């Protein structure tokens, strides 16, 4: 006699709709990032795939809406896209989301602890409207977060400001 068994493969979560989503599925939705991960503000102008879209309702059910209102203001519902994740073994998970409206775009880092509880966020790229500035962001292998702003001065010289953060 022959025995047939089947394994139910888990469908990847869909976050773009209004179906409630568990925090584990939310985190699993993000693809792993290679570290050191470095990106410039030009990434914010790139069109993302609709498959990476996270509905405002799903996002704010797991992440405080103040994360978005700090950047976009009250009552604004930007489009939110999952860009990637980096995990510290047996510790926190860093998620990178791109959020934007026609008027404003931002790259936001979300941090969840080992128990998948939201603990912190930080807008890592929020471009200004000045053509002479360029921003970049790095998440390195030690999970240090580096934000840089370069400005081209009127005399052709460059000025750079750099901030480095670590989760404490």
N, C-alpha and C positions, 0 to 999 in steps of 0.2 A: 504494500500500500504506500501511497505517496502523501506526504503531509505538506500542505501549502501554508506558509505564514506570510504575513505582510507587515511591514513596518510603516507606521504612519510618519511620514516626514513632516516636520513642522513647517508650516507655511511662514514665510517671512512676514513680520507684522506690517500692517498698512497704517501709517500715521497721518495720512492726508485727510482722512474723513473725520466723522464725529463719534465713531465707535470708541468707547473708553479703552485705554491701553495701560497695561501694567508697566511699572518702572523698568523691570527686567527687559521687556520687549522694546521699550523706548531706547535703552542703552544698547541692546543687541542690534537695533536698526542701523547704528552708526558703523561704518567700515573702519578697520584699524588704520592708523596713520603710521608712516615710518618716521622714526625720530632720528635725528633732529628734523623737525618740520618747520619749514620757513616759507613765508608767503608775503607778497606785497599787496598794497591797496588796489592794484589793478584786478585782483581776483574778484573784488566786489562788483566789477562791471561785467563779469562773465555770466552768461545765462546758465543756470543750473538745470539739471534734469528734473522733470516733474516727479519722478520716482523718489526723489530725495525730500520732497515737500512734507512738512509737518504742519498739521492744522493748528491754528491759534488755540483752539479749544483743547487739543491734546497737549500742546506745549505748556499752557498755563495750568493744566491739571497736575503737572509734575514739577513745574518750575514757577516760582513766584512771578506774577505779572510785573512786579517792580523791576525785574531784570530788563524788560522791554521798555517800560515807561521811563526809566533813567535815560535811555538813548533816544526814544522816539516821542515821548510825551504821553500824557493821558489820553485814552480813547483811540489811540492809533493801533491798528492791527497789521503789522508788517507780514510779508510772506517770510516763512522760516524754512531753511533747508539744512539738512544734516550733512556736514562735511567730513567728519571723521572723529575717531576716538583714540586715546592712548591710556593704557592702564598700568598703574603701579601694582606689581604683584602683591596680592593679599592686602591691598590698600585702596587708594582712591582711583577714580576714573575721570579723565578729562574729556569732555565732549566739545566739539567745535561746531557752532552753528553760524550760518550766514543769514542775516535778517535784513529786510529792506522794503522800502516804499519807493514811489517814484522820486520823492524828494530827498531821501536819506538812506544810506546803507551802512551796515556794521558787521563786524566779525566778533562773535561773543563766545567766550570760553565758559563752560559750565563745569562744575566739579561736584561729583557725587562721592560719598564715603564708601568704605568697604561693604556696608549694609545697604548700599544703593539709595542713600538718603541725600537729597540735595543739600550741599553745604556752602557753596560759594559760586559767584560768577564775576566775570570781568569783561567789559568791552575791550578787546585787544586792538581792533582797528576801527576807527570812526573818522573817515576822511573829512577834511574841511573843504571849503570850496576854492581854496587858493591853489592856483596852478603851479606855484613855485615850491610846494611841499609834496613829499612822498612819504608814506608810512610803510613799515614792515613789522612783522611779528614772527618770533621764533619760539617753539616749544622744544627744548633740547632733551638729550638722553637723561639728564638729571632732573627733568621736569621743572627747570627754571624757565620763566616766561620773560621774554625780552621784547619790549616795544621800542621801536626807533622811529624818529621823524627826521627826515633830511630836508633842508631848505636850500634852494639855490638863491644866493644873494644877488642884488643888483649888479655888483662888480664881478659876477661870475664865480665867486668862491662858494664853497659849500659849508653849511653849518649842520651839525648833527646833535640831536638830543636822544639819550638812551635811558630807559628805565628797565630794571631787572627785578622780577618778583619771584618769590617761592611761596608755596602754600605753607602756612604756619598753623 
